[in-house]
Amino acid sequence: MPRLLLVLPSSTYRAPDFLAAARAVGAEVVIASEEQQTLLTPERFVRIDLCDPQASAEQIAENGIDVDAVIGVDEQGVLFAAHLAALLDLPHNPPRAVATTRDKALTRIVLTDAGLDQPAHRLVHDGEVRRAASSVGYPCVVKAVDLAASRGVIRANDPAEVDAAAERVRAIVGEDAPLLIESYVPGAEVAVEGLLTEGKLEILAIFDKPDPLEGPFFEETIYVTPSRLEPKVQTRITSAVGRACDVIGLREGPVHAEARITDETVVVLEVAARSIGGLCSRTLRFGAGISLEEVIIRHALHIDPGSLRREGGASGVMMIPVPSTGRLEAVDGLDEARSTDGVMGVEITVPIGRQIAAWPEGDRYLGFIFAKADDPARAEAILREAASQLRVRIEPVAAN
């Protein structure tokens, strides 16, 4: 029986889907996490420190662990996974390459130096955000360098807005944290799922994002696949993402990338050494109906996944937006949303009574709506119709 180590941060949405995929493959699972999770106790557990991935990987390797593959399922775990796989001489991404993907400023530098189209950018370590913004031009985007899911990302259109944006982002990441100031890139945005084998990228899906992401915040909502972009544009996207993976140094396993298409140019905004986040992978099935998680596990264990052609028709997911910051009191209309023709499921992932933050401070969606249809336009319409049935009640919480 093959043995697999899954790095499952305690905050992950994805543990059930990866564990189900491991069972489908017949793999024994070892879970690595910063704390033991009640629902995962049947599996073997090793405790790690995700804040010090290299030291944790060295400790686990020194203590002796016999596994055939290591998979980091979320952003927090990919660097530990790379270090441990390297120490165990398993197929892996170089830790330096993975570290590059987790640093937005370093990613910009590497891609720019390689000649890929990138926004003008400046890294600010002090209070000179106005000077940096003036250098890259308005409108600009103020970013934390190491957060995910569009947390701490704000568009600014003038000097006053850039000052306010910098203050707000630093309230999230700390006063001494560096900020990335970059020119705003207009255009349609897509998400790309791929799989690397010895440096060769195979595209699994391109998702359109039909809602315009123009700011001031960049909370995402709808993903729909297959893309409605012209084939020649999709070819340019594939080429740009493949080149970005190559120059960053990624070699093995899943890749999730974000890109914008402006005129004839594809601008790769981010590349992550993991698969798509949240529960969005549930929109994808391949070959004889296997999940993205099973594809990833089979690839890691060198088990033939069969056809990687996405199953026919269109599918989509809506990440249910967080309308305001406060305590979630109720989500009404779930039965109506679930009964919408074409909806495959609605999941609320924030417990009632839990406090939740809107973007740019937030990083967790209220939940997910899944839809299938004959074509992408209909899948998008189904998601919007189902979302219109939901009534979210959030009680403001007074600051301490």
ROFI-921947 format. One record per residue (C-alpha): chain; x, y, z; residue in three letters. Coordinates in nm, 3 decimals, always signed. Each point is the difference from the previous one (the first is absolute). Layout:
% ROFI-921947
NODE chain      px      py      pz res
NODE     A       X       Y       Z ALA
...
This chain:
% ROFI-921947
NODE chain      px      py      pz res
NODE     A  +0.000  +0.000  +0.000 MET
NODE     A  +0.151  +0.339  -0.097 PRO
NODE     A  +0.051  +0.244  +0.283 ARG
NODE     A  -0.073  +0.371  -0.033 LEU
NODE     A  +0.075  +0.296  +0.227 LEU
NODE     A  -0.260  +0.276  -0.028 LEU
NODE     A  +0.085  +0.341  +0.145 VAL
NODE     A  -0.338  +0.118  +0.131 LEU
NODE     A  +0.006  +0.336  +0.182 PRO
NODE     A  -0.270  +0.021  +0.266 SER
NODE     A  -0.171  +0.279  -0.197 SER
NODE     A  -0.033  -0.200  -0.322 THR
NODE     A  -0.332  -0.063  -0.172 TYR
NODE     A  +0.146  -0.289  -0.193 ARG
NODE     A  +0.071  -0.283  +0.244 ALA
NODE     A  -0.318  -0.203  -0.074 PRO
NODE     A  +0.049  +0.011  -0.378 ASP
NODE     A  +0.367  -0.100  +0.014 PHE
NODE     A  -0.068  -0.278  +0.250 LEU
NODE     A  -0.284  -0.132  -0.216 ALA
NODE     A  +0.230  +0.006  -0.302 ALA
NODE     A  +0.272  -0.188  +0.193 ALA
NODE     A  -0.252  -0.268  +0.095 ARG
NODE     A  -0.110  -0.028  -0.363 ALA
NODE     A  +0.362  -0.059  -0.103 VAL
NODE     A  +0.058  -0.245  +0.285 GLY
NODE     A  +0.275  +0.205  +0.163 ALA
NODE     A  +0.090  -0.001  +0.367 GLU
NODE     A  +0.007  +0.357  +0.133 VAL
NODE     A  +0.225  +0.182  +0.244 VAL
NODE     A  -0.129  +0.346  +0.094 ILE
NODE     A  +0.242  +0.281  +0.081 ALA
NODE     A  -0.150  +0.307  +0.165 SER
NODE     A  +0.068  +0.256  +0.270 GLU
NODE     A  -0.271  -0.158  +0.217 GLU
NODE     A  -0.193  -0.325  +0.006 GLN
NODE     A  -0.347  +0.029  -0.147 GLN
NODE     A  -0.283  -0.198  +0.157 THR
NODE     A  -0.155  -0.107  -0.329 LEU
NODE     A  +0.332  -0.135  -0.126 LEU
NODE     A  +0.102  -0.222  +0.294 THR
NODE     A  -0.024  -0.332  -0.190 PRO
NODE     A  +0.309  +0.100  -0.196 GLU
NODE     A  +0.355  +0.001  +0.130 ARG
NODE     A  +0.094  +0.351  +0.116 PHE
NODE     A  +0.329  +0.191  +0.023 VAL
NODE     A  +0.018  +0.347  +0.150 ARG
NODE     A  +0.189  +0.267  -0.192 ILE
NODE     A  +0.070  +0.372  +0.028 ASP
NODE     A  -0.123  +0.171  -0.316 LEU
NODE     A  +0.176  +0.320  +0.108 CYS
NODE     A  +0.336  -0.179  -0.030 ASP
NODE     A  -0.049  -0.242  -0.289 PRO
NODE     A  +0.366  -0.085  -0.058 GLN
NODE     A  +0.074  -0.088  +0.363 ALA
NODE     A  -0.322  -0.200  +0.026 SER
NODE     A  +0.084  -0.193  -0.315 ALA
NODE     A  +0.350  -0.076  +0.129 GLU
NODE     A  -0.140  -0.124  +0.331 GLN
NODE     A  -0.255  -0.229  -0.167 ILE
NODE     A  +0.263  -0.138  -0.237 ALA
NODE     A  +0.251  -0.059  +0.281 GLU
NODE     A  -0.261  -0.185  +0.207 ASN
NODE     A  -0.057  -0.231  -0.294 GLY
NODE     A  -0.314  -0.012  -0.207 ILE
NODE     A  -0.078  -0.239  -0.283 ASP
NODE     A  -0.228  +0.156  -0.262 VAL
NODE     A  -0.021  -0.017  -0.377 ASP
NODE     A  -0.115  +0.359  -0.059 ALA
NODE     A  -0.053  +0.330  +0.179 VAL
NODE     A  -0.279  +0.241  -0.098 ILE
NODE     A  -0.057  +0.349  +0.139 GLY
NODE     A  -0.370  +0.060  -0.057 VAL
NODE     A  -0.013  +0.370  +0.092 ASP
NODE     A  +0.223  +0.304  -0.024 GLU
NODE     A  +0.117  -0.029  +0.363 GLN
NODE     A  +0.135  -0.351  -0.050 GLY
NODE     A  +0.172  +0.006  -0.340 VAL
NODE     A  +0.340  +0.113  +0.124 LEU
NODE     A  +0.015  -0.268  +0.269 PHE
NODE     A  -0.104  -0.257  -0.261 ALA
NODE     A  +0.279  +0.110  -0.234 ALA
NODE     A  +0.265  -0.015  +0.273 HIS
NODE     A  -0.110  -0.344  +0.123 LEU
NODE     A  -0.029  -0.151  -0.348 ALA
NODE     A  +0.350  +0.127  -0.080 ALA
NODE     A  +0.140  -0.157  +0.318 LEU
NODE     A  -0.174  -0.331  -0.077 LEU
NODE     A  +0.120  +0.007  -0.364 ASP
NODE     A  -0.356  -0.003  -0.134 LEU
NODE     A  -0.116  +0.191  -0.310 PRO
NODE     A  -0.045  +0.358  +0.110 HIS
NODE     A  +0.016  +0.368  -0.079 ASN
NODE     A  +0.324  +0.166  +0.110 PRO
NODE     A  -0.067  +0.178  +0.331 PRO
NODE     A  +0.152  +0.320  -0.141 ARG
NODE     A  -0.252  -0.004  -0.285 ALA
NODE     A  -0.290  -0.057  +0.239 VAL
NODE     A  +0.126  +0.282  +0.223 ALA
NODE     A  -0.002  +0.228  -0.305 THR
NODE     A  -0.367  -0.075  -0.067 THR
NODE     A  -0.084  +0.098  +0.358 ARG
NODE     A  +0.163  +0.344  -0.032 ASP
NODE     A  -0.188  +0.231  -0.238 LYS
NODE     A  +0.289  +0.244  -0.029 ALA
NODE     A  +0.255  -0.272  -0.076 LEU
NODE     A  -0.237  -0.152  -0.257 THR
NODE     A  -0.022  +0.338  -0.175 ARG
NODE     A  +0.378  +0.031  -0.010 ILE
NODE     A  +0.056  -0.352  -0.135 VAL
NODE     A  -0.266  +0.030  -0.269 LEU
NODE     A  +0.109  +0.349  -0.105 THR
NODE     A  +0.366  -0.105  -0.023 ASP
NODE     A  -0.105  -0.289  -0.224 ALA
NODE     A  -0.173  +0.238  -0.240 GLY
NODE     A  -0.361  -0.087  +0.086 LEU
NODE     A  -0.253  +0.283  -0.011 ASP
NODE     A  -0.044  +0.130  +0.354 GLN
NODE     A  -0.145  +0.312  +0.164 PRO
NODE     A  +0.240  +0.270  +0.108 ALA
NODE     A  +0.073  -0.060  +0.369 HIS
NODE     A  +0.188  +0.131  +0.301 ARG
NODE     A  +0.064  -0.164  +0.337 LEU
NODE     A  -0.042  +0.245  +0.287 VAL
NODE     A  +0.160  -0.063  +0.338 HIS
NODE     A  -0.080  +0.337  +0.154 ASP
NODE     A  -0.264  +0.268  -0.032 GLY
NODE     A  +0.085  +0.110  -0.354 GLU
NODE     A  -0.309  -0.149  -0.160 VAL
NODE     A  -0.089  +0.324  -0.183 ARG
NODE     A  +0.338  +0.011  -0.170 ARG
NODE     A  -0.030  -0.364  -0.104 ALA
NODE     A  -0.356  +0.052  -0.127 ALA
NODE     A  +0.109  +0.303  -0.199 SER
NODE     A  +0.279  -0.207  -0.151 SER
NODE     A  -0.226  -0.286  -0.118 VAL
NODE     A  -0.289  +0.233  -0.090 GLY
NODE     A  -0.367  +0.022  +0.093 TYR
NODE     A  -0.217  -0.192  +0.041 PRO
NODE     A  +0.219  -0.233  +0.202 CYS
NODE     A  -0.048  -0.296  +0.230 VAL
NODE     A  +0.133  -0.025  +0.355 VAL
NODE     A  +0.074  -0.358  +0.112 LYS
NODE     A  +0.136  -0.198  +0.287 ALA
NODE     A  +0.279  -0.214  -0.140 VAL
NODE     A  -0.089  -0.333  +0.162 ASP
NODE     A  -0.378  -0.028  +0.040 LEU
NODE     A  -0.236  -0.205  -0.217 ALA
NODE     A  -0.365  +0.013  -0.115 ALA
NODE     A  +0.020  +0.374  -0.083 SER
NODE     A  +0.034  +0.085  +0.368 ARG
NODE     A  +0.182  +0.328  +0.050 GLY
NODE     A  -0.035  +0.111  -0.365 VAL
NODE     A  -0.143  +0.348  -0.066 ILE
NODE     A  -0.020  +0.222  -0.309 ARG
NODE     A  +0.089  +0.367  +0.041 ALA
NODE     A  -0.078  +0.273  -0.254 ASN
NODE     A  +0.183  +0.297  +0.153 ASP
NODE     A  +0.251  +0.090  +0.275 PRO
NODE     A  -0.263  +0.025  +0.275 ALA
NODE     A  -0.137  -0.343  -0.088 GLU
NODE     A  +0.345  -0.156  -0.008 VAL
NODE     A  +0.074  +0.133  +0.349 ASP
NODE     A  -0.329  -0.141  +0.129 ALA
NODE     A  +0.060  -0.333  -0.175 ALA
NODE     A  +0.350  -0.034  +0.145 ALA
NODE     A  -0.129  +0.075  +0.349 GLU
NODE     A  -0.273  -0.261  -0.037 ARG
NODE     A  +0.230  -0.271  -0.134 VAL
NODE     A  +0.257  +0.065  +0.272 ARG
NODE     A  -0.275  -0.038  +0.260 ALA
NODE     A  -0.029  -0.357  -0.129 ILE
NODE     A  +0.366  -0.095  -0.039 VAL
NODE     A  +0.177  +0.228  +0.247 GLY
NODE     A  +0.157  +0.344  -0.014 GLU
NODE     A  +0.346  -0.128  -0.094 ASP
NODE     A  -0.112  -0.232  -0.278 ALA
NODE     A  +0.104  +0.088  -0.356 PRO
NODE     A  -0.268  +0.096  -0.250 LEU
NODE     A  -0.010  -0.059  -0.373 LEU
NODE     A  -0.122  +0.295  -0.208 ILE
NODE     A  -0.074  -0.091  -0.360 GLU
NODE     A  -0.180  +0.148  -0.297 SER
NODE     A  -0.358  -0.114  -0.046 TYR
NODE     A  -0.042  -0.243  -0.291 VAL
NODE     A  -0.337  +0.035  -0.177 PRO
NODE     A  -0.167  -0.282  -0.188 GLY
NODE     A  -0.181  -0.329  +0.043 ALA
NODE     A  +0.139  -0.233  +0.264 GLU
NODE     A  +0.029  -0.379  -0.012 VAL
NODE     A  +0.112  -0.277  +0.233 ALA
NODE     A  +0.203  -0.289  -0.135 VAL
NODE     A  +0.033  -0.352  +0.139 GLU
NODE     A  +0.295  -0.205  -0.116 GLY
NODE     A  +0.216  -0.299  +0.084 LEU
NODE     A  +0.378  -0.008  -0.035 LEU
NODE     A  +0.196  -0.315  -0.078 THR
NODE     A  +0.377  +0.046  -0.013 GLU
NODE     A  -0.056  +0.363  -0.093 GLY
NODE     A  -0.257  -0.065  -0.274 LYS
NODE     A  -0.333  +0.173  +0.062 LEU
NODE     A  -0.331  -0.158  -0.091 GLU
NODE     A  -0.299  +0.234  +0.021 ILE
NODE     A  -0.297  -0.156  +0.178 LEU
NODE     A  -0.242  +0.294  -0.013 ALA
NODE     A  -0.023  +0.371  -0.070 ILE
NODE     A  -0.267  +0.182  +0.203 PHE
NODE     A  -0.158  +0.326  -0.109 ASP
NODE     A  -0.078  +0.252  +0.274 LYS
NODE     A  -0.303  +0.178  -0.147 PRO
NODE     A  -0.037  +0.255  +0.281 ASP
NODE     A  +0.236  +0.295  -0.059 PRO
NODE     A  +0.278  +0.016  +0.257 LEU
NODE     A  +0.069  +0.372  -0.012 GLU
NODE     A  +0.028  +0.084  +0.369 GLY
NODE     A  +0.023  +0.166  +0.236 PRO
NODE     A  +0.009  -0.353  +0.145 PHE
NODE     A  +0.040  -0.324  -0.191 PHE
NODE     A  -0.224  -0.257  +0.166 GLU
NODE     A  -0.071  -0.266  -0.260 GLU
NODE     A  -0.344  -0.139  -0.075 THR
NODE     A  -0.068  -0.213  -0.309 ILE
NODE     A  +0.227  -0.247  -0.182 TYR
NODE     A  -0.133  -0.171  -0.314 VAL
NODE     A  +0.165  -0.255  -0.228 THR
NODE     A  +0.057  -0.062  -0.288 PRO
NODE     A  +0.120  +0.347  -0.084 SER
NODE     A  -0.192  +0.202  -0.256 ARG
NODE     A  +0.316  +0.173  -0.118 LEU
NODE     A  +0.111  -0.059  -0.357 GLU
NODE     A  +0.225  -0.306  -0.049 PRO
NODE     A  +0.295  +0.217  -0.104 LYS
NODE     A  -0.030  +0.196  +0.326 VAL
NODE     A  -0.015  -0.321  +0.202 GLN
NODE     A  +0.313  -0.116  -0.179 THR
NODE     A  +0.178  +0.320  +0.105 ARG
NODE     A  -0.117  -0.054  +0.358 ILE
NODE     A  +0.135  -0.354  -0.002 THR
NODE     A  +0.333  +0.119  -0.139 SER
NODE     A  +0.034  +0.285  +0.252 ALA
NODE     A  -0.080  -0.219  +0.301 VAL
NODE     A  +0.235  -0.272  -0.121 GLY
NODE     A  +0.280  +0.252  -0.045 ARG
NODE     A  -0.067  +0.145  +0.346 ALA
NODE     A  +0.022  -0.345  +0.161 CYS
NODE     A  +0.325  -0.065  -0.184 ASP
NODE     A  +0.177  +0.323  +0.097 VAL
NODE     A  -0.116  -0.028  +0.362 ILE
NODE     A  +0.138  -0.353  +0.003 GLY
NODE     A  -0.310  -0.208  +0.073 LEU
NODE     A  +0.033  -0.361  -0.114 ARG
NODE     A  -0.259  -0.234  +0.153 GLU
NODE     A  -0.361  -0.012  +0.105 GLY
NODE     A  -0.301  +0.230  -0.013 PRO
NODE     A  +0.013  +0.364  -0.103 VAL
NODE     A  -0.259  +0.272  +0.047 HIS
NODE     A  +0.058  +0.326  -0.188 ALA
NODE     A  -0.182  +0.331  -0.042 GLU
NODE     A  +0.038  +0.210  -0.314 ALA
NODE     A  -0.149  +0.305  -0.169 ARG
NODE     A  -0.051  +0.048  -0.370 ILE
NODE     A  +0.051  +0.355  -0.120 THR
NODE     A  -0.010  +0.064  -0.375 ASP
NODE     A  +0.244  -0.255  -0.143 GLU
NODE     A  +0.189  -0.053  +0.324 THR
NODE     A  -0.035  -0.266  +0.270 VAL
NODE     A  +0.125  +0.118  +0.338 VAL
NODE     A  +0.059  -0.281  +0.250 VAL
NODE     A  -0.086  +0.152  +0.335 LEU
NODE     A  +0.068  -0.296  +0.229 GLU
NODE     A  +0.118  -0.360  -0.013 VAL
NODE     A  -0.057  -0.236  +0.293 ALA
NODE     A  +0.153  -0.344  +0.053 ALA
NODE     A  -0.335  -0.152  +0.093 ARG
NODE     A  -0.343  -0.060  -0.145 SER
NODE     A  -0.300  +0.232  +0.012 ILE
NODE     A  -0.109  +0.108  +0.349 GLY
NODE     A  -0.317  -0.031  +0.202 GLY
NODE     A  -0.248  -0.254  -0.131 LEU
NODE     A  +0.031  +0.125  -0.359 CYS
NODE     A  +0.158  -0.326  -0.117 SER
NODE     A  -0.341  -0.165  +0.026 ARG
NODE     A  -0.087  +0.161  -0.334 THR
NODE     A  +0.253  -0.226  -0.172 LEU
NODE     A  -0.023  -0.365  -0.102 ARG
NODE     A  +0.233  -0.178  -0.240 PHE
NODE     A  -0.006  -0.310  -0.217 GLY
NODE     A  -0.235  -0.253  +0.158 ALA
NODE     A  -0.114  +0.253  +0.261 GLY
NODE     A  +0.297  +0.020  +0.236 ILE
NODE     A  +0.054  +0.311  +0.212 SER
NODE     A  +0.284  +0.249  -0.024 LEU
NODE     A  +0.126  -0.128  +0.339 GLU
NODE     A  +0.017  -0.354  -0.135 GLU
NODE     A  +0.187  +0.121  -0.307 VAL
NODE     A  +0.254  +0.172  +0.225 ILE
NODE     A  +0.043  -0.304  +0.226 ILE
NODE     A  +0.033  -0.241  -0.293 ARG
NODE     A  +0.259  +0.226  -0.158 HIS
NODE     A  +0.200  +0.020  +0.323 ALA
NODE     A  -0.009  -0.378  +0.049 LEU
NODE     A  +0.078  -0.075  -0.368 HIS
NODE     A  -0.336  -0.168  -0.051 ILE
NODE     A  -0.147  +0.053  -0.347 ASP
NODE     A  -0.295  +0.240  +0.034 PRO
NODE     A  -0.132  -0.090  -0.344 GLY
NODE     A  -0.137  +0.279  -0.214 SER
NODE     A  +0.047  +0.352  +0.134 LEU
NODE     A  -0.263  +0.139  -0.234 ARG
NODE     A  -0.258  +0.192  +0.199 ARG
NODE     A  -0.343  -0.160  -0.019 GLU
NODE     A  -0.243  +0.161  -0.246 GLY
NODE     A  -0.229  +0.294  +0.051 GLY
NODE     A  +0.066  +0.304  +0.213 ALA
NODE     A  +0.036  +0.041  +0.374 SER
NODE     A  +0.042  +0.289  +0.237 GLY
NODE     A  +0.033  +0.103  +0.361 VAL
NODE     A  -0.097  +0.313  +0.185 MET
NODE     A  +0.196  +0.092  +0.309 MET
NODE     A  -0.279  +0.156  +0.205 ILE
NODE     A  +0.111  +0.355  +0.083 PRO
NODE     A  +0.028  +0.139  +0.352 VAL
NODE     A  -0.216  +0.316  -0.006 PRO
NODE     A  +0.131  +0.150  +0.325 SER
NODE     A  +0.216  -0.071  +0.303 THR
NODE     A  -0.170  -0.138  +0.308 GLY
NODE     A  -0.160  -0.310  +0.149 ARG
NODE     A  -0.185  -0.231  -0.240 LEU
NODE     A  -0.357  -0.025  +0.131 GLU
NODE     A  -0.170  -0.193  -0.282 ALA
NODE     A  +0.002  -0.095  -0.366 VAL
NODE     A  -0.360  -0.025  -0.116 ASP
NODE     A  -0.124  -0.126  -0.335 GLY
NODE     A  +0.223  -0.308  -0.014 LEU
NODE     A  -0.282  -0.233  -0.104 ASP
NODE     A  -0.097  +0.234  -0.283 GLU
NODE     A  +0.361  +0.031  -0.116 ALA
NODE     A  +0.055  -0.376  +0.009 ARG
NODE     A  -0.319  -0.063  -0.198 SER
NODE     A  +0.109  +0.227  -0.286 THR
NODE     A  +0.017  -0.207  -0.317 ASP
NODE     A  +0.362  -0.080  -0.077 GLY
NODE     A  +0.133  +0.057  +0.352 VAL
NODE     A  +0.208  -0.296  +0.115 MET
NODE     A  +0.043  +0.116  +0.356 GLY
NODE     A  +0.016  +0.292  +0.242 VAL
NODE     A  +0.233  -0.016  +0.300 GLU
NODE     A  +0.029  +0.258  +0.276 ILE
NODE     A  +0.347  -0.042  +0.147 THR
NODE     A  -0.014  +0.265  +0.275 VAL
NODE     A  -0.185  -0.123  +0.313 PRO
NODE     A  -0.296  +0.208  +0.115 ILE
NODE     A  +0.115  +0.220  +0.287 GLY
NODE     A  +0.356  +0.027  -0.130 ARG
NODE     A  +0.154  +0.341  -0.063 GLN
NODE     A  +0.105  +0.062  -0.360 ILE
NODE     A  +0.179  +0.285  -0.175 ALA
NODE     A  -0.077  +0.159  -0.336 ALA
NODE     A  +0.282  +0.070  -0.245 TRP
NODE     A  +0.273  +0.125  +0.002 PRO
NODE     A  +0.040  -0.118  +0.361 GLU
NODE     A  -0.186  -0.325  -0.066 GLY
NODE     A  +0.133  -0.322  -0.148 ASP
NODE     A  -0.292  -0.244  +0.037 ARG
NODE     A  -0.316  -0.009  -0.207 TYR
NODE     A  -0.343  -0.071  +0.148 LEU
NODE     A  -0.023  -0.309  -0.215 GLY
NODE     A  -0.028  -0.134  -0.353 PHE
NODE     A  -0.266  -0.060  -0.264 ILE
NODE     A  +0.066  -0.261  -0.271 PHE
NODE     A  -0.173  -0.024  -0.337 ALA
NODE     A  +0.010  -0.202  -0.320 LYS
NODE     A  -0.147  +0.083  -0.339 ALA
NODE     A  +0.038  -0.062  -0.370 ASP
NODE     A  +0.195  +0.321  -0.055 ASP
NODE     A  +0.195  +0.253  +0.209 PRO
NODE     A  -0.254  +0.283  -0.038 ALA
NODE     A  -0.274  -0.219  +0.143 ARG
NODE     A  +0.223  -0.118  +0.287 ALA
NODE     A  +0.069  +0.364  +0.089 GLU
NODE     A  -0.371  +0.086  -0.013 ALA
NODE     A  -0.084  -0.293  +0.230 ILE
NODE     A  +0.253  +0.116  +0.257 LEU
NODE     A  -0.138  +0.354  -0.003 ARG
NODE     A  -0.358  -0.125  +0.030 GLU
NODE     A  +0.085  -0.223  +0.295 ALA
NODE     A  +0.197  +0.277  +0.173 ALA
NODE     A  -0.297  +0.236  -0.034 SER
NODE     A  -0.200  -0.235  +0.224 GLN
NODE     A  +0.239  +0.037  +0.293 LEU
NODE     A  -0.055  +0.252  +0.277 ARG
NODE     A  +0.304  +0.042  +0.221 VAL
NODE     A  -0.039  +0.158  +0.343 ARG
NODE     A  +0.314  +0.128  +0.170 ILE
NODE     A  -0.009  +0.182  +0.332 GLU
NODE     A  +0.263  +0.274  +0.033 PRO
NODE     A  +0.244  -0.063  +0.283 VAL
NODE     A  +0.125  +0.297  +0.199 ALA
NODE     A  +0.377  +0.047  +0.005 ALA
NODE     A  +0.169  -0.068  +0.333 ASN
